[in-house]
Amino acid sequence: MVTVIGVRFKKAGKIYYFSPNDIDIQKEDKVIVETVRGIEFGECVIGRKEIKEEDIVSPLKCVIRKATDGDAEKDSENKRKEKEAYEVCLDKIHKHELDMKLIDVEYTFDNNKVIFYFTADGRVDFRELVKDLAAVFRTRIELRQIGVRDEAKMVGGLGPCGRPMCCSTFLGEFAPVSIKMAKEQNLSLNPTKISGICGRLMCCLNYEQDTYEKIRKTLPTVGSIVETPYGRAEVIGNSVVKEAVKIKMKLNGSDEEIVEIKIEDLTLITGRYEDAVSVEDVKLELAENAEESYIIKELLKDN
């Protein structure tokens, strides 16, 4: 077992493990650490804990020291310089007429490097831009192309639900999201309903997926025959959210009635359980609308 702390460098950024190096570091302490990019300023978001050696990326970097007031001031100064660098880079991009969109600028804590994040539809020849920026800032320059999901995380905004986007508030890493998840949750495969601000599948499709998979294994499919407290009946509908099915049967010799019953109150006689949606079912539904099928393929990029 190895003793580590978790450090984050940006709000909702990825958490990295570091060795506390015999320094008394508590959660929410600001720290100076050594990274592959150089010396960085971060916040301890996970206090001391023991983890298995195979769960860390070797070699494990060390915490250099707790951050001082001077370090905090320098970090604030770097944030101010990043805003100025953004404007300078934007002007240079326009000057060179480059087809790229500048998203963010980041100074390393020791000012040994300035990183410019951008998006572009294809490859961009920014060699002359780098030369101009190096002449202005007199330090190492890195231009890093990012995807639309990373762009949304950096810029922020409001999601379709009306709340601040998950990726820019608390989601440290992007989890894989598939169109199959939307289908299993009985969502319409309408791109406008299942895509986020970034134009990709919404991250929240993954949040309750495990629960949906578990419940679907206990839900009889439509057309199945089940034994209920009222007798045998046919399933005509089901609901994962309610964990219930709708059955059609005769009660007290009357006409057929539709009754909703909890899944724990029935037993499957003939038929099968919902289980997972097959990829073929998804392809079949997409094939029925060629236009939506194309848009869905666009949604799946970078997922």
Order of alpha helices (4+ residues) and beta strands (2+ residues): beta-beta-beta-beta-beta-alpha-beta-beta-alpha-beta-alpha-alpha-alpha-alpha-alpha-beta-beta-beta-beta-beta-alpha-alpha
